[in-house]
């Protein structure tokens, strides 16, 4: 049962990351001609993987700190910070050499 819940969190994390990076990439009107032709593939793969890892972290943080009201609040805040950090690092890795210069 816990595996299904963990996979669900990972899929939600990857889905959020995919939507965000897709919206970000759709804003690129004229890519640099020096970039490879399929430069969008890398961020569209790396960022959702990072989002899935962020979902994995939120699952385990919530599982460990789910004891009492203040612990639950701390778990939500810590999970949010961890997810945003992992998503940011995935964006840096995915966009390195193109939009992140």
N, C-alpha and C positions, 0 to 999 in steps of 0.2 A: 504494500500500500504506500509506503514512503517513497519507493522508487517512482511510482506514478506521479506523486505530488512533486517530486524533485524534477522530473522530466517536464511536467506542466510549467513549473517556474522557469526552467531553462528555455522552453519554447516561447513563453511570454517575453522573457528578456531578449531573446533573439529577434522576436517579432517587432518589439519596440525599437530595437537598434536598427533593424532593416528599414522600418518606416522612416526613422530620423535621417539615416544616411541617404536614403533615396530622395527624400525631400531636399536635402542639402545638395545632392548631385544634380538634381533637376534645375537648380538655380544657375548652373554653369552654362552660359550661352555660347561662348567661344573659347574652347579649351586651347591651351598653348600648343602650337603645331609641333613643338619638340617632344611632347609626350607621346607614348605609344598609342596606337589606334584604339586599343581596347583598355584604356587606362582606368575605366570605371569598374572593371571586374574585380580588381584587388580590394578596394574599399567595400564593395558589395558582398565580399566573402569574409574578409577579416573582421569587420565591425559586427555583423551578427554573431560570429563566433565569440567575440568579446562579450556581446550582450548575453549569450547563453552562459558564459562563465559568470557574469554578474548575477544572473538568475540563480545559478548554482550557489554562489556565495550568499545571496539573500535567503535561500532556503535553509542553509546551515546556520546562519546567524539567527534567524527566527527560531529554528529548532532548539538551539542552545540557550537562548535568552528568553524563552517564552514562559516565565515564571513570575507572575504578579504584574500589576499595572505599570509600574515604573520600568520594570525590565522589558515589558512589551513595547513601551514608548521608546526606550533606548534601542531595542532591536530594530524597530522601524526606521529610526533616524540613522543608525549605523548601517543598515541595509541600503538605504537610499544613498548615503555617502559612498559606500563601497561600489554600488552599481554605477553611479555617475563617474567615479574615478576609473573603473574598468572600461566603461564606455568611452571615456576621454582617451585613455591609453590605446584602445582599439582604433579610435579615429586617427590618432597620430600615426600608428603603424600602417593603417590602411591608406592614408592620404600622403604618406611620406614620399617625396619626390615629385608630387603633383601639386595639389592645392595647399599642402602644409609647408611649402617653402616660404 
